[in-house]
Amino acid sequence: MGVKVRQKTKGRGKPWWIFITHNGKRTSRKIGDKTAAERVASEIRARLQTGEFGFEEKKPIPTFKKIADSWIKITVPATCKESTEQDYRTLLALHILPEFGDLPITEINRGKIKDFLLKKANKGYAGSTVAHLKNVISGVLNKAIDDEIVQANPALGLGKYIKKKPINSHVDPLSPKELRTLLNTVAEHYPDHYPLFLLLARTGLRIGEAIALQWPDISFKGCYIHVQRSIVRNRISTPKSGRSRRVDMSPQLVAALKAEMKKIGLREVKPGENKSQFIFTTKAGNPIDKNSWRRRVFFKAMEKAKLPKRGPHSLRHTYATLRIAKGDNIADVSGQLGHHSVKLTLDIYYHWIPGKQKAEVDALDDPKLTAPGCIWGANAYIKRAQSITIH
């Protein structure tokens, strides 16, 4: 039996520990400074003498899987959208649990997580997928912190190991001429779908937001759409940003939607009126399936219009780039698109901001400028430079 006070690592500022040996069992505790450690040691010696001190039975360390099961059942449904929960369940089942599931949660360290993420990146997984994997692991570890099982989250700060593609590398909008060709083609060959094509092109709505629209969301008097839901994986959810927004309608779109309402024999619905009927539906009256619509209508319309293959999201990019290119207020465009910040809009559509033209850089040159060390003007200098053959 004994209680000792010492430092595990000697040195100024290093913590002091107490080491207890009693009835063949040993334990240790980090206390802090030497004075506090000696005071605690004195109290423990007294309790040992009176028989009041006993070793606590150590609880078994739960596995990563056990904490993950609790996190996905309790934390995620309370904080995330249903579609996000489904994504997290898939990532856990296919990637994370096979790697970490059976390990005690305390053995999940920074090196193991880093190696796991790099392995996925080297296998060709997209940067966004690797980022989601990191976020799921981090979420489980945060749950372990809340349960007072671990003290820190080793997944934090590992974002630098995730390859990120340029945020605007996927932007491929239609030109005004291409958009006109597409809409004319749809009007001729797919007239029942013309209102949806026009709505996507004139509002920049995501396809999931468009097919979730109901007639009470349309204000013909105010010429705006109240975007307050989206359909994700055939389930009604909130818009991607989690917030509703108002999106302005152009006169052509107002006319097209009024004509659609008249065609189906529906009177004008006032905003907020309890008459929930989806605008874009199948013959059975259900919201259209975006994947089926993409294959059966959108791609075929693009092909018939003899345009390069793009997806419906290209109409969102078209709306944004056409507005930005003509100098519209970037904050308004960002709000209409439902972006969480103007910075995101700028990052995506930077190259369509007016003034991003090489001709404007060339215009910096001054014809009257005399080149350094030369007696001729700038224009003569350029002509002479162009005549020089470079070997």
Secondary structure, DSSP 8 states (H G I E B T S, - for coil): -EEEEEESS-STT--EEEEEEETTEEEEEEEESHHHHHHHHHHHHHHHHHT-----------BHHHHHHHIIIIIHHHHS-HHHHHHHHHHIIIIIHHHHTTSBGGG--HHHHHHHHHHHHHTT--HHHHHHHHHHHHHHHHHHHHTTS-SS-TTTT-GGGS----TTTT-----HHHHHHHHHHHHHH-GGGHHHHHHHHHH---HHHHHT-BGGGEETTTTEEEE--EEETTEEE--TTSS-EEEE--HHHHHHHHHHHHHTT-----TT-S---BSSB-TTSSB--HHHHIIIIIHHHHHHTT-----THHHHHHHHHHHHHTT--HHHHHHHHT-S-HHHHHHHHGGGSTT--HHHHHTT--TT-B-TT-SSBHHHHHHHHHH----
